[in-house]
Amino acid sequence: MADNKEKDIEYYLNLPWTLVEGEDLDFEGNPYCYVEIEELPSFTFTAKTIEKARENYKNQLRMTLQVMLEFGDEIPEPLKTDC
């Protein structure tokens, strides 16, 4: 396994993250959909439809991971393995 210095943004973007999808209402009662990543509790991406959320969450994930890498934050990795 690569050490942390060899793990770049592309490494993290291609991990098998555990996505949690759902729907909720905003403070004004308007519906929205979201994608969360179980391993990154502070990560949530919202959109008007679940399809748009699925299509676009990776852009926000890229920005989140870039900031975490720049600040030297620990990035937890998914524990799933392919069997």
C-alpha positions as CSV (number, residue, x, y, z in Angstrom):
1,M,0.0,0.0,0.0
2,A,1.2,3.5,-0.8
3,D,2.3,5.8,2.0
4,N,0.4,9.1,2.5
5,K,3.0,11.1,0.4
6,E,2.1,9.0,-2.7
7,K,-1.7,9.3,-2.2
8,D,-2.8,12.1,-4.4
9,I,-6.2,13.5,-5.3
10,E,-6.8,11.0,-8.0
11,Y,-6.1,8.1,-5.6
12,Y,-8.8,9.4,-3.2
13,L,-11.3,10.2,-5.9
14,N,-11.2,6.6,-7.1
15,L,-11.8,4.9,-3.8
16,P,-15.0,3.0,-3.4
17,W,-16.7,5.5,-1.1
18,T,-19.9,4.5,0.7
19,L,-22.6,6.8,-0.7
20,V,-25.7,7.6,1.3
21,E,-28.5,9.1,-0.7
22,G,-31.8,10.6,0.4
23,E,-34.4,13.3,0.2
24,D,-35.3,16.0,2.7
25,L,-36.9,19.4,3.0
26,D,-35.1,22.7,3.4
27,F,-36.1,25.3,6.0
28,E,-38.8,26.7,3.7
29,G,-40.3,23.2,3.1
30,N,-38.8,22.8,-0.4
31,P,-37.7,19.3,-1.3
32,Y,-34.1,18.5,-2.2
33,C,-31.9,15.4,-2.7
34,Y,-28.5,14.7,-1.2
35,V,-25.5,12.5,-1.5
36,E,-23.4,12.0,1.6
37,I,-20.2,9.9,2.0
38,E,-20.3,7.7,5.1
39,E,-16.5,7.9,5.6
40,L,-16.4,11.7,5.4
41,P,-19.1,12.9,7.9
42,S,-18.7,16.5,7.0
43,F,-19.4,15.8,3.3
44,T,-22.9,16.4,1.8
45,F,-23.8,17.4,-1.7
46,T,-27.4,18.6,-2.5
47,A,-29.3,19.1,-5.7
48,K,-32.9,19.3,-6.9
49,T,-32.9,15.7,-8.1
50,I,-31.0,12.6,-7.0
51,E,-29.8,12.2,-10.6
52,K,-28.2,15.7,-10.5
53,A,-26.7,14.9,-7.1
54,R,-25.2,11.7,-8.4
55,E,-23.8,13.4,-11.5
56,N,-22.2,16.3,-9.7
57,Y,-21.1,15.3,-6.1
58,K,-17.6,14.4,-7.3
59,N,-16.8,18.0,-8.1
60,Q,-17.4,18.9,-4.5
61,L,-15.6,15.8,-3.3
62,R,-12.5,16.9,-5.3
63,M,-12.6,20.3,-3.6
64,T,-13.1,18.8,-0.2
65,L,-10.2,16.3,-0.6
66,Q,-7.9,19.0,-2.0
67,V,-8.5,21.1,1.1
68,M,-7.9,18.1,3.4
69,L,-4.7,17.3,1.6
70,E,-3.4,20.9,1.7
71,F,-4.1,21.0,5.5
72,G,-2.6,17.6,6.1
73,D,-5.9,16.3,7.5
74,E,-6.3,12.5,7.8
75,I,-8.5,11.2,5.1
76,P,-10.3,8.0,6.2
77,E,-10.5,5.4,3.5
78,P,-13.4,3.0,2.9
79,L,-13.0,-0.4,4.5
80,K,-14.8,-2.3,1.8
81,T,-12.9,-4.9,-0.1
82,D,-13.9,-6.7,-3.3
83,C,-14.5,-10.4,-2.7
